Amino acid sequence: MTSPRSPRTGSPADGSHGRHGADGVGGPSVRVPERGIPEATVARLPVYLRALTGLSERGTATCSSEELAGAAGVNSAKLRKDLSYLGSYGTRGVGYDVEYLRYQIAREIGVTQDWPVVIVGIGNLGHALAKYSGFSSRGFRIVALLDADPRRQGEEVAGLGVRPFEEVDALVERHRVAIGVIATPAVAAQEVCDRLVAAGVTSILNFAPAVLSVPEGVDVRKVDLSIELQILAYHEQRKTLADVLDGTPVASGAVRS
């Protein structure tokens, strides 16, 4: 297990920059840049990690930047630029060692250790999140399920009992939780966020259809499924309009402008 990391920076808490060699990890020596990694690159690192995991599961030992870029759905120039922020992990004429690069990216984004996570709001979405097996395989461990509704409390979901939301402070302290997931109705989201932050949570994944206000030093990532569907609807409408102008028959059920 690597040094504990800050959920905000992904850097080891001891101030080191994740250089390998001293910790016994094999491979060529690597210079890790001192400058920060752009947010757009950070957002793509988990995509590269997923692509590398897929290549590894198919038995691929090495891959070129073009192969990895194709698996990740980006162009190879962008991939090489992104990886340059981490260090020089490729070998000219050989490509990338899949397992080694997979480890380095996992280490950089902080998922070589287990992150305890608390979920607040155990409705239909909260149930689905609690039961999602992909969290544990990606470095996240659900340690508590919380809900303010007395009718939910005492339920067991994925082996965990639903606890009263009033216990949030004690549970965050006991499990040293840094990441909280909000799956409540919009009206309750800000109050829940405030309580999580007050308890010591510094990173929040928000599924509620609400914009959250947080103090400096707290990171929020928002997932709004309805907005994503509306964006797709926009593109479908544009394609339908283009078909109409082209004289192409419109698919049954499509909305016409």
C-alpha positions in Angstrom: 0.0 0.0 0.0 1.3 3.5 -0.8 1.4 6.5 1.4 -2.0 8.0 2.3 -3.0 10.6 -0.2 -5.0 13.8 -0.1 -8.3 13.3 -1.9 -7.9 16.8 -3.5 -4.4 16.5 -5.0 -3.8 12.8 -5.3 -0.3 13.4 -3.9 1.2 11.4 -1.1 0.5 13.0 2.3 4.2 13.0 3.1 4.9 15.5 0.4 6.7 13.1 -1.9 5.9 13.1 -5.6 5.3 9.4 -6.2 8.7 8.7 -7.7 9.4 5.0 -8.1 12.6 3.1 -7.7 13.1 3.7 -4.0 10.0 1.6 -3.3 11.2 -1.3 -5.3 8.8 -0.9 -8.2 10.6 -2.1 -11.4 10.9 -0.2 -14.6 13.0 2.7 -16.0 13.7 5.7 -13.9 11.0 8.3 -14.1 11.1 12.1 -13.6 7.7 13.2 -12.3 7.0 16.8 -13.3 6.7 19.3 -10.4 3.9 21.3 -12.1 0.3 20.5 -11.4 -1.8 18.3 -13.7 -4.6 20.1 -15.6 -8.2 19.2 -14.5 -9.0 18.0 -18.0 -6.1 15.5 -17.8 -7.2 14.4 -14.3 -10.6 13.7 -15.7 -9.2 11.4 -18.4 -6.8 9.4 -16.1 -9.6 7.1 -14.9 -10.5 6.5 -18.5 -7.0 5.4 -19.3 -6.9 3.3 -16.2 -10.1 1.5 -17.3 -8.7 1.0 -20.8 -5.5 -0.5 -19.3 -7.5 -2.8 -17.1 -9.3 -4.1 -20.1 -6.1 -4.6 -22.0 -4.6 -6.4 -19.0 -7.7 -8.7 -18.7 -7.3 -9.6 -22.4 -3.6 -10.7 -21.7 -2.0 -7.7 -23.4 1.5 -7.1 -22.0 2.5 -4.0 -24.0 0.6 -1.5 -26.1 1.4 1.5 -28.3 0.0 4.9 -27.6 -2.3 4.4 -30.6 -3.7 1.2 -29.2 -4.2 2.7 -25.7 -5.7 5.9 -27.2 -8.1 3.8 -29.3 -9.1 1.7 -26.2 -9.7 5.0 -24.3 -11.5 6.8 -27.0 -9.1 9.7 -27.4 -6.5 10.6 -30.0 -2.9 9.4 -29.4 -1.4 13.0 -29.3 -3.8 13.9 -26.4 -2.9 10.7 -24.6 0.8 11.2 -24.9 0.4 14.8 -23.6 -1.7 13.6 -20.7 0.8 10.9 -19.7 3.7 13.4 -20.0 2.4 15.1 -16.8 3.0 11.9 -14.9 6.4 11.0 -16.3 8.1 9.1 -19.2 6.6 5.7 -18.9 6.8 4.7 -22.6 9.7 3.1 -24.4 10.4 4.1 -28.0 9.7 1.2 -30.4 8.1 -0.9 -27.6 5.3 1.2 -26.2 3.9 1.0 -22.7 4.1 -1.8 -20.2 0.4 -2.3 -19.5 0.6 -3.5 -15.9 3.3 -0.9 -14.9 1.5 2.0 -16.5 -1.8 0.8 -14.9 -0.1 0.8 -11.5 1.4 4.3 -12.0 -1.9 5.8 -13.0 -3.8 4.1 -10.2 -1.1 5.4 -7.8 -1.4 9.0 -9.2 -5.1 9.2 -8.8 -5.0 7.5 -5.4 -6.8 4.2 -5.9 -4.0 1.9 -4.8 -5.5 2.1 -1.4 -9.1 1.7 -0.1 -11.0 5.0 0.3 -13.9 4.7 2.8 -17.1 6.2 1.4 -20.4 7.1 3.0 -23.7 7.3 1.0 -26.4 9.6 2.2 -29.9 9.0 0.9 -30.9 5.4 0.5 -33.8 5.6 -2.0 -33.8 3.8 -5.3 -30.5 5.5 -6.5 -28.9 5.1 -3.1 -29.7 1.4 -3.1 -28.3 1.0 -6.6 -25.1 2.8 -5.6 -24.7 0.7 -2.4 -25.0 -2.5 -4.4 -22.6 -1.5 -7.2 -19.7 -4.0 -7.0 -17.4 -1.8 -9.2 -16.6 0.5 -6.3 -14.6 -2.1 -4.3 -12.6 -3.2 -7.3 -11.6 0.4 -8.0 -10.4 1.4 -4.6 -13.5 2.5 -2.8 -15.2 0.9 0.2 -18.7 1.8 1.3 -18.5 1.9 5.1 -21.9 3.5 6.0 -25.4 4.1 4.5 -27.3 7.0 6.1 -30.9 8.2 5.7 -33.0 10.7 7.7 -36.2 8.7 7.0 -37.0 6.5 10.0 -38.7 4.0 7.6 -35.4 3.4 5.9 -33.3 3.0 9.0 -32.6 -0.6 9.9 -32.8 -1.8 6.3 -29.9 -3.9 5.1 -28.4 -3.1 1.7 -25.4 -5.0 0.4 -24.6 -6.2 3.9 -24.8 -2.8 5.5 -27.5 -1.5 7.8 -29.0 1.9 7.0 -28.1 4.2 9.9 -29.8 7.5 11.0 -28.3 10.6 9.4 -27.7 12.0 12.9 -24.9 9.5 13.3 -22.9 11.1 10.4 -20.3 12.8 12.7 -19.5 9.7 14.6 -19.3 7.5 11.5 -17.1 9.9 9.6 -14.7 10.1 12.5 -14.7 6.3 13.2 -14.0 5.3 9.5 -11.9 8.4 8.7 -14.2 9.1 5.7 -13.0 11.7 3.2 -15.5 11.1 0.5 -19.3 11.4 0.8 -22.0 10.6 -1.8 -25.2 12.5 -1.8 -28.2 10.7 -3.3 -31.0 12.7 -1.6 -33.8 14.8 -3.1 -32.6 18.3 -4.2 -34.3 20.1 -1.3 -32.2 18.2 1.3 -28.8 18.2 -0.6 -27.3 21.4 0.7 -28.1 20.6 4.3 -26.6 17.2 3.9 -23.6 18.7 2.3 -23.1 21.1 5.1 -23.3 18.3 7.7 -20.8 16.2 5.8 -18.4 19.0 5.5 -18.8 19.9 9.2 -18.1 16.2 10.0 -14.8 16.3 8.1 -15.7 15.1 4.6 -13.6 17.0 2.0 -14.8 15.4 -1.3 -18.4 15.0 -2.3 -20.0 13.2 -5.2 -23.4 14.8 -5.7 -26.3 13.0 -7.5 -28.9 15.4 -6.3 -30.3 17.8 -8.9 -28.9 20.8 -7.0 -25.9 23.1 -7.1 -24.0 22.8 -3.8 -22.1 25.6 -2.1 -19.0 24.4 -0.3 -16.1 26.1 1.5 -12.6 26.4 -0.1 -10.8 23.1 0.2 -13.8 20.9 -0.4 -14.2 19.3 -3.9 -17.6 18.5 -5.4 -18.3 16.4 -8.5 -21.8 16.5 -9.8 -23.6 13.7 -11.7 -26.9 14.7 -13.2 -28.4 11.9 -15.3 -31.4 14.1 -16.5 -29.0 16.7 -17.9 -27.0 14.0 -19.7 -30.2 12.7 -21.3 -31.3 16.2 -22.3 -27.9 16.7 -24.0 -28.5 13.4 -25.9 -32.1 14.6 -26.8 -30.6 17.8 -28.2 -28.3 15.9 -30.5 -31.1 13.6 -31.5 -33.2 16.6 -32.4 -30.4 18.1 -34.4 -30.0 14.8 -36.3 -33.7 14.6 -37.0 -33.8 18.2 -38.3 -30.8 17.5 -40.5 -32.6 14.4 -41.9 -35.8 16.5 -42.6 -33.7 19.1 -44.5 -32.0 16.3 -46.4 -35.3 14.7 -47.3 -34.4 11.5 -45.4 -37.4 9.7 -43.9 -37.7 10.5 -40.2 -37.7 7.4 -37.8 -41.0 6.6 -36.3 -41.5 8.4 -32.9 -38.9 11.0 -33.5 -39.8 14.6 -32.5 -39.9 17.0 -35.4 -39.1 20.7 -35.0 
